[in-house]
Amino acid sequence: MLNSGSSANFITISVIKQLFKEFYIFVPSLTWSSDIASVVFQNIKPILVDICLKTLAFSTSDVMNKVYNIRAVSGLKPTIILFMTHILGLKGFTTNFLHELRQVPNLYIVEDVCESHGAFHKNKLLGSFGWVSNFSFYYAHHLSTIEGGMVCTNDRRVYELTRMFRSHGMLRESQSDYIKNRYHSIFKNLNSDFIFTVPGFNMRSSEINGILGYEQLPYLNCKNIQRSKNFILFLKQLDNTLFFTQFITKGNSNYALILVLKGGSLKFRDKVEAVLNREGVEYRRGLSGGGNQSLQPYVLSSLGLNKRYRVTEYVHFFGYYIGNYPELKPSKISLLCKKLNNSCCSKTQ
């Protein structure tokens, strides 16, 4: 457990850099900023990938094209890190995508499950597909410790390094006698309680935060079921000639009602926003993380990207999310959908 999901991302990339001398890392162009920032901080240039509208996660074709291009250019079987973000309670995996990934040697999946606690694919929870998976317990997420995060893995090397990285890099945080004995034998001139093996930070959480999260675990599944029902009801009642409704909802745990306009009309977008503002409905345009990350100043200044990510760019300008919570009444969802469906006929304020 860590003090945030962003810390989980940062430590994960730090561990990867310790374990692999050379690798390529793929990150979606629609994600939270720390997924990309944690890579940039390590002086690694991420490869941004477009998304699929039905999942808001990696586009299978774009990922595979870029993977095979790298293999063709290098002539080798390079290490590939796929930093998968599951957006707004949706699952980024499809059966076809997983099948494609299994054909790629030396490929490691890192899952960002910060926005999709409890979501699953084929009865297997998200976060258990990857080599490493990261969670956030920020107060807007399904399970909150006010601030908090977690790194999960079944790789002992990752586990030991994560423990040390989160606590100043101290050897004493390791639970491996082999690692401790090796460092003690090499660095005999150091106090054994203060051997710093890696350049770590203090990213620990506290027992108080842990208790807050632990007490919510028994209620997580039932609350996620209600959130999913809310989202499915929302999609069913939206006018599918005006709004995209074909998200893959099976296994989702949406904490947000996702709204994507059809047609790409700025005039219609203005009408939708006018209705939401008039009705006092809080919303975020661009979906997760402020939309297309390739347009953000921190990416432009460090990577200088000028490539186009067609689907990401579309939802950046015509995608929204609205709050979804277990106590949200069906009547309110129906009223919201009615207002949205009529927005094309309303006068722009």
BELTAQUI-V454526 format. One record per residue. RES is the residue in one small letter. SS is DSSP state (helix for helix, strand for strand, loop for the rest). Layout:
res ss
RES SS
RES SS
This chain:
res ss
m loop
l strand
n loop
s loop
g helix
s helix
s helix
a helix
n helix
f helix
i helix
t helix
i helix
s helix
v helix
i helix
k helix
q helix
l helix
f loop
k loop
e loop
f loop
y strand
i strand
f strand
v strand
p strand
s loop
l strand
t loop
w loop
s helix
s helix
d helix
i helix
a helix
s helix
v helix
v helix
f loop
q loop
n loop
i loop
k loop
p loop
i strand
l strand
v strand
d loop
i strand
c loop
l loop
k loop
t loop
l loop
a loop
f strand
s loop
t helix
s helix
d helix
v helix
m helix
n helix
k helix
v helix
y helix
n helix
i helix
r helix
a helix
v helix
s helix
g loop
l loop
k loop
p loop
t loop
i strand
i strand
l strand
f strand
m strand
t strand
h loop
i loop
l loop
g loop
l loop
k loop
g loop
f loop
t loop
t helix
n helix
f helix
l helix
h helix
e helix
l helix
r helix
q loop
v loop
p loop
n loop
l strand
y strand
i strand
v strand
e strand
d strand
v loop
c loop
e loop
s loop
h loop
g loop
a loop
f strand
h strand
k loop
n loop
k strand
l strand
l loop
g loop
s loop
f loop
g loop
w loop
v strand
s strand
n strand
f strand
s strand
f loop
y loop
y loop
a loop
h loop
h loop
l loop
s loop
t loop
i loop
e loop
g loop
g strand
m strand
v strand
c strand
t strand
n loop
d loop
r helix
r helix
v helix
y helix
e helix
l helix
t helix
r helix
m helix
f helix
r loop
s strand
h loop
g loop
m strand
l helix
r helix
e helix
s loop
q loop
s loop
d helix
y helix
i helix
k helix
n helix
r helix
y helix
h helix
s helix
i helix
f loop
k loop
n loop
l loop
n loop
s loop
d loop
f loop
i loop
f strand
t loop
v loop
p loop
g loop
f loop
n strand
m loop
r strand
s loop
s loop
e helix
i helix
n helix
g helix
i helix
l helix
g helix
y helix
e helix
q helix
l helix
p helix
y helix
l helix
n helix
c helix
k helix
n helix
i helix
q helix
r helix
s helix
k helix
n helix
f helix
i helix
l helix
f helix
l helix
k helix
q helix
l loop
d loop
n loop
t loop
l loop
f strand
f strand
t loop
q loop
f loop
i loop
t loop
k loop
g loop
n loop
s loop
n loop
y loop
a strand
l strand
i strand
l strand
v strand
l strand
k loop
g loop
g loop
s loop
l helix
k helix
f helix
r helix
d helix
k helix
v helix
e helix
a helix
v helix
l helix
n helix
r helix
e loop
g loop
v loop
e loop
y strand
r strand
r strand
g loop
l loop
s helix
g helix
g helix
g loop
n strand
q helix
s helix
l helix
q loop
p helix
y helix
v helix
l helix
s helix
s helix
l loop
g loop
l loop
n loop
k loop
r loop
y loop
r helix
v helix
t helix
e helix
y helix
v helix
h helix
f helix
f helix
g strand
y strand
y strand
i strand
g strand
n loop
y loop
p loop
e loop
l loop
k loop
p helix
s helix
k helix
i helix
s helix
l helix
l helix
c helix
k helix
k helix
l helix
n helix
n loop
s helix
c helix
c helix
s loop
k loop
t loop
q loop
